[in-house]
Amino acid sequence: MLFTVTGASASGDQTNLKTSKSKVAITDSITVSQNELEQLYKQRQFDSCIQTSERLIKKYQRQLMYKPLAMVYHVQAKAYRRTQKYKEGIISSKASIYWANKNNQAEFLSILLLEVARNKKGLKQYGEAIETYQKALDYSQKYGDFTSESIALNNMGAIYKIQGKYTHAIQFYIKDAELNNKLNRPKDLAIAYNNIGQIHLLTRELELAKSFFNRSKDLRLELNDEYGLALVSNNLGAVHHELKEYEEALDQFYVALATFEKFNSKYRIGEVYLNIADILLLQERYNDVIEFGRQGKEIFEEINSESGVHRANRIQAEAHMNLHRYSTALRLLNRTLDYFNQGEHFAPERRNVYRLLVQIYSTQKKYQKAFECQTVLQKIEMDFTEEANKRDLAIIHEKYNNRDQLLKIDKLQKEKERKEAAILHQKQLNFSFALVIVVLSSFGIYILINNKRLRKAHQRIRKQNREIKDIHDELTDSLQYASKIQQSLNNIPQEVSSFIHDYFILLRPAQKVSGDVYNISIVDHKIIISMMDFAGHGVPAALLATLGVKTLNQIIQAGITSPDKILTELDEVMSEVFDQNEDMVGIDMAVVTIDMNSQTLTYSGARRPLLYIENGESHYIKGTKRSVCDSLSPFQYTFHKHTIPLSEDLKFYLYSDGFPDQFGGAKEKKFLEKNLRNLIIENADEDCTTQKNKIEKERHQWMNPDLKTQNKPTDDTLVMGFHLKI
C-alpha cells in the first residue's frame, strides 16, 4: 500500500518549474523507499523491515515530510506482529492512525485499524480486538473498501470461534460469504465456506460441515489451489474423525500433510501431526500417539505457537493416562491448564483438559480434586450447550429471513438455469394450454386410480429396505467381532521384551479382517516368530488364517521349533485338511527361531524372504520356491534352513506381498519388493516406532499420489521389524 505525497504550488513561472521538479524528485524518492520497505516485508525480512522503517520515520520527521508516515508506521506494525511483538505493533499502528488523521487520509483508516485489531488479537485482548474490527468494518463500508470489509468479517468470526460463541461466529462468516459471492471472488468465497464448515464441525452438525467443505473444495479445484485443497483435506479428515471413519480420516490427513510439507507450512504440519495423534488415541495406539504428539509439539515450539504446544500436551497426557502413567499425565495437564485459565482460549480444548483431570483424579481416588474439576467441567458444558441452542435458533432465523441471499450463495448457477427453464416453459404453455389441461386431467385420473397400488408398493419397498439394513448391520457387527477374535490370535507374550530390544508390527487389512497374520511363541528359551500370508483377503482368507494359526501353535507346543520342520509339518497337516480341495493355492510364510542358549537365529521361508541388517550391512535371503499346502505347484521343494549367529546389534524384517503388490504412484504401478526393501534399509538406523511411521506414510502417499487419486488397498499389508541386542 503506497500513500502519495502532494503539495501547494509556489507563485511565478520559474519558481513553479523549480518547485515542480523538486516535488517530482521528492515523490520519486518516497516511492522508492516505500517499495524497498514493502519488498523487505514480502521477503519476510521482518527485522530489517523494522530497522528500515525506523530510519525512514526519523528521516521524514527531520525533513518535515509527514504524509508518508502513516504508511511507514503501518508496515512497521505488520512486521512487529509477524515477530510476535504485539505491544510494539499496537504502538506503531496507533501512530499510523494519528498521522493518517492529521494528513486527512481517512480513506486508509480501515486498513490501519485492521492492523491494530490484529495485534490486539495476538495479545488475546479479544474484546478490544472485536471493537477495533467493528470500527474498521464501518470505515471500509463507508469508503467502499471491500477487501478490508472481508478481512474484518473473517477475523471477527475467528475470534468468536475461539471464544466458543458459535452463533456470532457463523453470522460473520455468512456475511463474508455473501460479500465475496456478490463480488465474484472465488478464492475468498472458498475461505468463507471453509470457515462456515468449521463452525458446523465444532457443533457436530457433520453433514452441514461436509457440505460446506466440499463447496470450498470445488472452488479450489477450479482455481487449481493446491494449498487450499490441503486445508480442505485436513478439515474433511476431522469430519471423518467425528463420524468414527478412522481410516478415511487418516487418508485425508496424510494427503494434507504431503502438501503442507511441500509448502513448508510448519503450523499446518504440526496441526496435522496432532490430528493424526487424535485418531491414534481412538485406535489405542498410545506409543504412536506420544511420538506424533512429540513431533507436533517440537514444531509448535519452534514457531512459538502456545496453543499448538498445549494441545500437544493434552494429547500426550491422554496417551500417558491410558498407559497408567498418571504423574506424567498430570504434569502435562496442569501445565496446559495454567495456559487455558489465563484468558479466553479455544473452549473445546479447555473442556478436554478438565475431562481428563476428572478421570485421573477419580482413578487415583482423589475425589475432592475430581469433584472440583467436575464442577468446572459442568459449567463449561452448560455454557457450550446454551450457546449451541442459541446457534440453532440463529441458524433457523438466518435461513428464513435471508433465504434469497443464502440461495444466491449456495445455488446461484442452478437458480439461473431454473429461471430460464421457467421462461421457456411459460412460452410453451401459452401455445398449448388446452393440450396441457387434457394431459393433466388424464394424468390426475391415472394417479387417483393407481394411488392405492403405489402406496402398497412403497410400503413393500420400505420393508425391504429395513430388512436389508438389518442384514447389513448384522454383517457389520459380525465382521467387527471377527476382527476382535483375530486380534486376540495375534497376541505377543510379555516375555518377548526380555529378549528383543525393540520391534514394530504394521498390519493393515484390506477389509475388516485379514489373511495376513503373525504369531510369536516362546518355548525353552527359544522365540519362534512366524509371518503367514494366506491366499486372498477378507473373510475367506481370515477363516483360513484362524485355522492356520491354531495348527501352527499345536505344532510348536508339540516341541517342533526348527523353522524348516515347522513348515514341513504344517504343510503335511494342512494338506490333509484340504485333501479334497484341489484348488487350494497355499500359504506363503516365513519362520524365524531365535535360540538364546546357542546364540543363533535360524530362518526358513515359503516364498517369503528374510531381510536382516548386521553392523550396518544389509543381507537378503529368499524363501524356498514353494508355498505351504500348495496343490497347484508341480514341484515340491524341501524347505531350506539358514542359520545366522547372533551379533551385538542385529535387526531383521519379515513382510507379506501386500505392500509390494499395491498399485499407486503417478503411473498406477506396483510398489515392488525392491522399493520396500530399500525403504527399510534407508530407515534402519531409526527407532522402530519411527520406522513404522515412515513405512505407513510412504504407503499412504503411494496409494494417494495426488488429491484426485485415491487407490483402494490391493491386498492385506503386514510388515514386521525386530531389533536384537545381546
VOBAGU-27416 format. One line per 5 residues: number of its first residue (from 1); their letters; for each residue x, y, z of C-alpha. Coordinates in steps of 0.02 Angstrom, whole numbers, plus 50000, padded with zeros to 5 digits. Each point is the difference from the previous one (the first is absolute). Layout:
NUM = A = X:Y:Z | ...
This chain:
1 = MLFTV = 50000:50000:50000 | 50076:50166:49943 | 49944:50172:50062 | 50033:50138:49872 | 50075:50168:50050
6 = TGASA = 49929:50165:49932 | 50033:50184:50040 | 49950:50182:49955 | 50080:50093:49853 | 50108:50156:50021
11 = SGDQT = 49968:50161:49899 | 50101:50046:49848 | 50034:49895:49844 | 50183:49970:50036 | 49969:49966:50182
16 = NLKTS = 49858:49882:49951 | 50115:49905:49883 | 50135:49978:50131 | 49873:49954:50134 | 49915:49876:49883
21 = KSKVA = 50166:49913:49962 | 50040:49995:50186 | 49831:49922:50039 | 50023:49867:49867 | 50171:49956:50071
26 = ITDSI = 49931:49990:50177 | 49851:49896:49944 | 50114:49880:49905 | 50114:49984:50151 | 49854:49961:50115
31 = TVSQN = 49929:49873:49877 | 50168:49911:49990 | 50013:49994:50190 | 49822:49934:50015 | 50034:49864:49871
36 = ELEQL = 50160:49952:50091 | 49905:49985:50164 | 49858:49899:49924 | 50125:49885:49915 | 50088:49962:50165
41 = YKQRQ = 49832:49955:50076 | 49951:49887:49854 | 50169:49912:50013 | 49962:49967:50186 | 50153:50099:50055
46 = FDSCI = 49902:50071:50144 | 50145:50060:50109 | 50076:50094:49853 | 49827:50070:49962 | 49986:50069:50178
51 = QTSER = 50173:50078:49993 | 49969:50078:49829 | 49833:50071:50056 | 50083:50081:50153 | 50129:50081:49886
56 = LIKKY = 49865:50065:49881 | 49892:50068:50143 | 50146:50102:50068 | 50043:50060:49824 | 49823:50057:49959
61 = QRQLM = 49976:50086:50168 | 50167:50089:49982 | 49952:50061:49825 | 49821:50045:50056 | 49925:49876:49875
66 = YKPLA = 49851:49931:50097 | 49888:49923:49867 | 50101:49837:49979 | 50009:49970:50188 | 49831:49910:50010
71 = MVYHV = 50060:49870:49873 | 50171:49976:50081 | 49926:49975:50174 | 49872:49880:49924 | 50132:49887:49921
76 = QAKAY = 50101:50008:50162 | 49846:49942:50098 | 49978:49852:49881 | 50183:49951:50023 | 49984:50011:50190
81 = RRTQK = 49847:49886:49992 | 50090:49871:49893 | 50139:49994:50132 | 49867:49984:50137 | 50043:50169:50077
86 = YKEGI = 49818:50046:50014 | 50015:50144:50124 | 50126:50089:49888 | 49883:49962:49854 | 49855:50088:50086
91 = ISSKA = 50108:50154:50034 | 50055:50009:49817 | 49820:49971:49939 | 49932:50140:50107 | 50139:50114:49936
96 = SIYWA = 49949:49959:49821 | 49818:50046:50041 | 50057:50164:50081 | 50096:50053:49844 | 49860:49944:49883
101 = NKNNQ = 49876:50110:50094 | 50122:50145:50006 | 50028:49990:49812 | 49815:49975:49955 | 50028:49822:49938
106 = AEFLS = 49836:49932:50070 | 49977:49880:49853 | 50145:49896:50069 | 49934:49987:50179 | 49915:49831:49972
111 = ILLLE = 50167:49921:49951 | 50092:50081:50147 | 49865:49951:50127 | 50010:49820:49940 | 50184:49994:50052
116 = VARNK = 49959:50068:50174 | 49868:49864:50019 | 50118:49862:49938 | 50130:50046:50131 | 49868:50004:50137
121 = KGLKQ = 49942:49830:49942 | 50181:49941:50016 | 49999:50060:50182 | 49835:49906:50024 | 49911:50164:50042
126 = YGEAI = 49848:49934:49909 | 49873:50128:50060 | 50105:50148:49945 | 50045:49910:49838 | 49815:49977:49958
131 = ETYQK = 49965:50185:50032 | 50144:50052:49888 | 49948:49879:49861 | 49826:50076:50008 | 50073:50175:49975
136 = ALDYS = 50101:49935:49852 | 49841:49921:49931 | 49906:50166:50013 | 50138:50096:49909 | 50018:49866:49864
141 = QKYGD = 49813:50006:49964 | 50002:50191:50000 | 50142:50011:49872 | 49957:49843:49900 | 50157:49903:50052
146 = FTSES = 49931:49824:49970 | 50165:49911:50035 | 50013:50077:50174 | 49815:49964:50030 | 50028:49815:49961
151 = IALNN = 50155:49992:50113 | 49906:50080:50145 | 49851:49881:49983 | 50115:49849:49989 | 50103:50049:50154
156 = MGAIY = 49848:50043:50106 | 49931:49828:49961 | 50168:49922:50047 | 50004:50086:50171 | 49822:49947:50041
161 = KIQGK = 50047:49822:49948 | 50149:50002:50121 | 49883:50060:50138 | 49875:49862:49962 | 49866:50128:49949
166 = YTHAI = 49951:49904:49845 | 49837:50094:49968 | 50095:50164:49976 | 50140:49914:49904 | 49887:49923:49868
171 = QFYIK = 49906:50164:49974 | 50162:50090:49954 | 50061:49856:49891 | 49834:49998:49904 | 50013:50188:49971
176 = DAELN = 50177:49974:49936 | 49938:49864:49881 | 49859:50113:49936 | 50122:50143:49969 | 50126:49895:49903
181 = NKLNR = 49863:49914:49899 | 49930:50171:49953 | 50174:50059:49946 | 50035:49836:49908 | 50159:49963:50097
186 = PKDLA = 50008:49809:50000 | 50160:49983:50104 | 49932:50105:50144 | 49831:49913:49983 | 50088:49831:50019
191 = IAYNN = 50080:50064:50162 | 49829:50056:50064 | 49922:49830:49960 | 50144:49916:50091 | 49971:50109:50155
196 = IGQIH = 49812:49964:50001 | 50039:49814:49987 | 50115:50013:50152 | 49860:50073:50107 | 49883:49859:49950
201 = LLTRE = 50140:49876:50039 | 50025:50074:50174 | 49813:49988:50035 | 49996:49821:49929 | 49885:50042:49854
206 = LELAK = 50107:49884:49897 | 49900:49988:49839 | 49990:50190:49990 | 50187:50011:50035 | 50039:49875:49862
211 = SFFNR = 49885:50095:49881 | 50091:50166:50025 | 50173:49919:49992 | 49954:49919:49834 | 49940:50169:49933
216 = SKDLR = 50168:50073:50048 | 50086:49851:49917 | 49905:50026:49836 | 50053:50183:49992 | 50182:49959:50040
221 = LELND = 50003:49865:49865 | 49943:50129:49873 | 50137:50118:50060 | 50130:49860:50004 | 50037:50054:50179
226 = EYGLA = 50108:49856:50065 | 50030:50076:50172 | 49815:50041:50021 | 49953:49821:49953 | 50117:49939:50138
231 = LVSNN = 49907:50109:50125 | 49836:49921:49943 | 50074:49824:50014 | 50054:50039:50178 | 49823:50057:50044
236 = LGAVH = 49917:49851:49912 | 50115:49888:50101 | 49930:50080:50158 | 49822:49963:49940 | 50044:49816:49969
241 = HELKE = 50078:50000:50175 | 49835:50056:50078 | 49906:49870:49894 | 50120:49866:50068 | 50061:49963:49823
246 = YEEAL = 50180:49992:50058 | 50086:49927:49847 | 49915:50129:49887 | 50054:50136:50122 | 50181:49941:49995
251 = DQFYV = 49996:49998:49810 | 49944:50182:49996 | 50129:50052:50132 | 50145:49917:49908 | 49948:50085:49836
256 = ALATF = 49997:50169:50089 | 50167:49965:50086 | 50088:49965:49835 | 49945:50168:49929 | 50041:50099:50158
261 = EKFNS = 50174:49923:50002 | 50021:50050:49817 | 49957:50181:50044 | 50100:49990:50165 | 49847:50062:50096
266 = KYRIG = 50063:49959:50175 | 49842:50049:50095 | 49891:49890:49888 | 50125:49856:50008 | 49993:50005:50191
271 = EVYLN = 49810:50012:49994 | 49986:49844:49891 | 50120:49903:50112 | 49884:50035:50147 | 49845:49955:49897
276 = IADIL = 50080:49831:49959 | 50044:49978:50184 | 49816:50027:50046 | 49951:49857:49882 | 50134:49886:50072
281 = LLQER = 49931:50035:50174 | 49834:49926:49949 | 50091:49850:49924 | 50090:49976:50168 | 50172:50016:49918
286 = YNDVI = 50066:50101:50147 | 50188:49991:49965 | 49969:50062:49823 | 49892:50140:50074 | 50144:50057:50111
291 = EFGRQ = 50120:49999:49851 | 49885:50100:49885 | 49961:50118:50145 | 50186:50026:50029 | 50032:50042:49817
296 = GKEIF = 49854:50122:49996 | 50055:50081:50164 | 50178:50027:49936 | 49933:50091:49847 | 49885:50112:50104
301 = EEINS = 50143:50040:50120 | 50108:50048:49852 | 49870:50125:49935 | 49948:50059:50176 | 49819:49941:49986
306 = ESGVH = 49941:49982:50180 | 49829:49931:49953 | 50080:49864:49894 | 50124:49953:50138 | 49861:49982:50128
311 = RANRI = 49889:49900:49884 | 50148:49881:49977 | 50018:49992:50191 | 49816:49952:50017 | 50013:49862:49869
316 = QAEAH = 50159:49927:50076 | 49923:50010:50173 | 49850:49896:49942 | 50118:49868:49930 | 50100:49994:50163
321 = MNLHR = 49838:49987:50098 | 49947:49847:49900 | 50172:49924:50032 | 49971:50032:50188 | 50140:50129:50009
326 = YSTAL = 49895:50117:50104 | 50137:50112:50069 | 50066:50038:49825 | 49823:50033:49938 | 49961:50116:50147
331 = RLLNR = 50161:50099:49974 | 49955:50032:49818 | 49818:50041:50037 | 50037:50121:50142 | 50125:50092:49889
336 = TLDYF = 49868:50011:49864 | 49863:50049:50122 | 50101:50152:50058 | 50001:50059:49819 | 49814:49974:49970
341 = NQGEH = 49952:50085:50164 | 50098:50159:49958 | 49866:50068:49884 | 49877:49959:49863 | 50068:49855:49899
346 = FAPER = 49930:49863:49890 | 49851:49935:50103 | 50000:49817:49940 | 50183:49974:50050 | 49969:50071:50175
351 = RNVYR = 49853:49881:50016 | 50111:49852:49948 | 50131:50043:50133 | 49873:50001:50141 | 49922:49838:49936
356 = LLVQI = 50169:49912:50014 | 50035:50073:50173 | 49834:49930:50063 | 50045:49827:49934 | 50176:49999:50075
361 = YSTQK = 49949:50067:50172 | 49856:49876:50009 | 50116:49855:49957 | 50122:50059:50134 | 49854:50014:50123
366 = KYQKA = 50034:50186:50025 | 49815:50034:50003 | 50009:50179:50065 | 50108:50055:49853 | 49894:49898:49880
371 = FECQT = 49843:50088:50067 | 50079:50172:49978 | 50048:49962:49820 | 49829:49924:49966 | 49917:50161:50062
376 = VLQKI = 50102:50105:49877 | 49967:49874:49861 | 49812:50008:50028 | 50007:50191:49989 | 50094:49988:49834
381 = EMDFT = 49876:49871:49934 | 49851:50107:50054 | 50072:50154:49912 | 50035:49895:49846 | 49824:49925:49999
386 = EEANK = 49919:50172:50025 | 50102:50070:49857 | 49955:49851:49891 | 49814:50033:50029 | 50023:50182:49955
391 = RDLAI = 50093:49947:49845 | 49861:49885:49942 | 49872:50140:50018 | 50115:50124:49913 | 50030:49884:49852
396 = IHEKY = 49814:49968:49978 | 49967:50186:50011 | 50138:50033:49875 | 49932:49872:49878 | 49823:50070:49999
401 = NNRDQ = 50040:50187:50006 | 50146:49996:49876 | 49936:49861:49887 | 50030:50091:49837 | 50180:50043:50046
406 = LLKID = 50040:49823:50058 | 49926:49927:49841 | 50105:50122:49900 | 50157:49940:50092 | 49962:49814:49991
411 = KLQKE = 49911:49976:49833 | 50029:50153:49893 | 50029:49905:49839 | 49858:49877:50028 | 49881:50143:50038
416 = KERKE = 50046:50083:49836 | 49967:49839:49905 | 49834:49975:50087 | 49943:50177:49955 | 50046:49974:49818
421 = AAILH = 49906:49835:49998 | 49849:50083:50080 | 49996:50136:49865 | 50010:49869:49863 | 49864:49897:50083
426 = QKQLN = 49886:50152:50013 | 50018:50031:49813 | 49954:49820:49965 | 49847:50014:50112 | 49938:50153:49905
431 = FSFAL = 49995:49901:49837 | 49934:49834:50064 | 49890:50039:50150 | 49853:49892:49947 | 50110:49850:49967
436 = VIVVL = 50084:50017:50170 | 49830:50004:50087 | 49950:49837:49915 | 50166:49916:50043 | 49993:50058:50181
441 = SSFGI = 49821:49944:50019 | 50042:49829:49930 | 50152:49988:50110 | 49898:50050:50153 | 49873:49863:49965
446 = YILIN = 50142:49875:49978 | 50075:50053:50168 | 49834:49979:50089 | 49976:49826:49928 | 50177:49941:50041
451 = NKRLR = 50026:50092:50164 | 49955:49852:50109 | 50112:49883:49901 | 50147:50121:50014 | 49980:50016:50189
456 = KAHQR = 50009:49812:50018 | 50154:49994:49890 | 50084:50134:50106 | 49960:49903:50158 | 50080:49843:49927
461 = IRKQN = 50154:50099:49949 | 50018:50077:50174 | 49983:49828:50078 | 50134:49929:49884 | 50114:50147:50040
466 = REIKD = 49982:49966:50186 | 50039:49816:49973 | 50153:50043:49896 | 50060:50122:50134 | 49977:49868:50136
471 = IHDEL = 50101:49875:49898 | 50135:50131:49968 | 50010:50046:50185 | 50010:49817:50049 | 50140:49968:49874
476 = TDSLQ = 50093:50155:50060 | 49986:49944:50182 | 50059:49826:49953 | 50151:50069:49908 | 50046:50112:50146
481 = YASKI = 49987:49852:50119 | 50104:49894:49882 | 50130:50138:49994 | 50013:49999:50191 | 50019:49810:50000
486 = QQSLN = 50138:50012:49871 | 50090:50134:50100 | 49998:49886:50151 | 50089:49865:49896 | 50140:50124:49961
491 = NIPQE = 50048:50019:50181 | 50181:50031:50050 | 50065:49917:50160 | 50062:50123:50132 | 50164:49902:50015
496 = VSSFI = 50049:50059:49825 | 50060:50167:50068 | 50132:49907:50102 | 50082:49935:49841 | 49960:50129:49866
501 = HDYFI = 50061:50180:50021 | 49871:50081:49887 | 49874:49950:49865 | 49855:50059:49893 | 49854:49914:49913
506 = LLRPA = 49905:50091:49861 | 49839:49906:49956 | 49874:50082:49884 | 49859:49884:49941 | 49922:50036:49831
511 = QKVSG = 49831:49970:50084 | 49942:49982:50180 | 50092:49834:50023 | 50166:49944:49929 | 50079:49851:49913
516 = DVYNI = 50172:50061:50057 | 50036:49947:50180 | 50149:49981:50115 | 50040:49890:50150 | 50132:50016:50136
521 = SIVDH = 50032:49854:50120 | 50131:49966:50134 | 50053:49820:50036 | 50156:49947:50100 | 50096:50164:49979
526 = KIIIS = 49954:50004:49816 | 49897:50136:49916 | 49904:49940:49847 | 49938:50142:49888 | 49886:49955:49854
531 = MMDFA = 49928:50109:49860 | 49860:49917:49899 | 49919:50065:49839 | 49844:49900:49953 | 49932:50010:49823
536 = GHGVP = 49874:50139:49968 | 49934:50120:50131 | 49842:50038:50099 | 49892:49870:50087 | 50055:49842:49902
541 = AALLA = 50185:50037:50028 | 49968:50044:50183 | 49913:49832:50031 | 50149:49908:49925 | 50118:50108:50104
546 = TLGVK = 49910:49955:50162 | 50017:49814:49960 | 50182:50023:49948 | 50051:50092:50159 | 49915:49869:50108
551 = TLNQI = 50089:49859:49909 | 50167:50093:50010 | 49983:50019:50189 | 49963:49814:50020 | 50158:49957:49901
556 = IQAGI = 50109:50116:50107 | 49924:49939:50164 | 50042:49823:49943 | 50184:50048:50011 | 50038:50034:49817
561 = TSPDK = 50099:50165:49997 | 50115:49987:49848 | 49930:50113:49862 | 50018:49874:49858 | 49916:49862:50102
566 = ILTEL = 49859:50118:50051 | 49966:50038:49816 | 50010:49815:49952 | 49883:49945:50139 | 49876:50141:49964
571 = DEVMS = 50003:49953:49815 | 49954:49819:50041 | 49861:50044:50124 | 49919:50134:49891 | 50012:49890:49844
576 = EVFDQ = 49902:49864:50092 | 49868:50128:50053 | 49978:50059:49821 | 50028:49832:49918 | 49834:50010:49906
581 = NEDMV = 50029:50178:49938 | 50110:49995:49845 | 49995:50190:49980 | 50084:50041:50166 | 50136:50123:49950
586 = GIDMA = 50102:49994:50160 | 50078:50110:50134 | 50153:50112:49976 | 50092:50018:50164 | 50165:50025:50090
591 = VVTID = 50055:49929:50168 | 50144:50061:50109 | 50061:49910:50156 | 50115:50093:50121 | 50094:49881:50115
596 = MNSQT = 50066:50099:50148 | 50103:49851:50064 | 50095:49969:49838 | 49996:50186:49953 | 49937:49963:49823
601 = LTYSG = 49858:50055:49886 | 49931:49870:49880 | 49883:50041:49856 | 49897:49905:49873 | 49878:50074:49876
606 = ARRPL = 49861:49946:49882 | 50011:50132:49862 | 50028:50137:50131 | 50175:50072:50031 | 50102:50054:50151
611 = LYIEN = 50086:50170:50000 | 50126:50028:50139 | 50125:50138:50040 | 50156:49961:50099 | 50124:50135:50050
616 = GESHY = 49931:50118:49868 | 50009:49873:49857 | 49840:49931:49922 | 49972:49817:49950 | 49855:49925:49902
621 = IKGTK = 49950:49815:49999 | 49864:49938:49883 | 49874:49870:50057 | 49981:49828:49922 | 49905:50005:49833
626 = RSVCD = 49843:49917:50063 | 49855:50037:50116 | 49934:49900:50145 | 49854:49889:49944 | 50023:50050:49817
631 = SLSPF = 49901:49877:49893 | 50027:50099:49839 | 50191:49994:49999 | 50078:49856:49900 | 50158:50007:50109
636 = QYTFH = 50009:49956:50185 | 50168:50070:50055 | 50070:49967:50173 | 49991:50151:50114 | 50178:50066:50026
641 = KHTIP = 50064:50055:50170 | 50123:50145:50020 | 50098:50029:50162 | 50067:50170:50051 | 50109:50027:50157
646 = LSEDL = 49930:50137:50112 | 50107:50156:50009 | 49997:50147:50121 | 49885:50101:49887 | 49883:49906:49881
651 = KFYLY = 49842:50060:49915 | 49889:49888:49892 | 49838:50026:49902 | 49859:49889:49934 | 49861:50060:49883
656 = SDGFP = 49858:49937:49891 | 49975:50045:49816 | 49859:50123:50039 | 50103:50161:49996 | 50113:49949:49851
661 = DQFGG = 49844:49954:49897 | 49906:50160:50045 | 49953:50104:49847 | 50027:50187:50010 | 50122:50140:49962
666 = AKEKK = 49989:50121:49856 | 50002:49859:49870 | 49881:49879:50090 | 50131:49862:50017 | 50047:49876:50136
671 = FLEKN = 50112:50062:50141 | 50117:49847:49978 | 50096:49903:50132 | 50168:50081:49960 | 49929:50172:50043
676 = LRNLI = 49932:49936:50167 | 50169:49920:50035 | 50091:50163:49963 | 49876:50098:50106 | 50034:49886:50149
681 = IENAD = 50190:50009:49977 | 49999:50191:49985 | 49909:50020:50167 | 50078:49854:50094 | 50100:50116:50114
686 = EDCTT = 49838:50078:50068 | 49906:49929:50150 | 49863:49875:49958 | 49856:50121:50029 | 50075:50125:49876
691 = QKNKI = 50033:49860:49874 | 49819:49944:50010 | 49935:50178:49979 | 50108:50031:49847 | 49947:49836:49917
696 = EKERH = 49817:50041:50033 | 50020:50177:49936 | 50084:49935:49840 | 49855:49877:49975 | 49870:50140:50018
701 = QWMNP = 50093:50113:49878 | 50020:49858:49875 | 49813:49960:50008 | 49953:50185:49993 | 50129:50083:49883
706 = DLKTQ = 49894:50156:49978 | 49837:50078:50059 | 49898:49924:49857 | 50067:49820:50012 | 49961:49884:50144
711 = NKPTD = 50041:49815:49972 | 49916:49866:50102 | 50107:49867:50087 | 50047:49860:49879 | 50032:49873:50138
716 = DTLVM = 50033:49986:50186 | 50164:50080:50057 | 50114:49931:50136 | 50177:50063:50038 | 50096:49946:50157
721 = GFHLK = 50167:50063:50065 | 50102:49939:50150 | 50157:50070:50083 | 50106:49878:50101 | 50134:50058:50121
726 = I = 50105:49875:50096
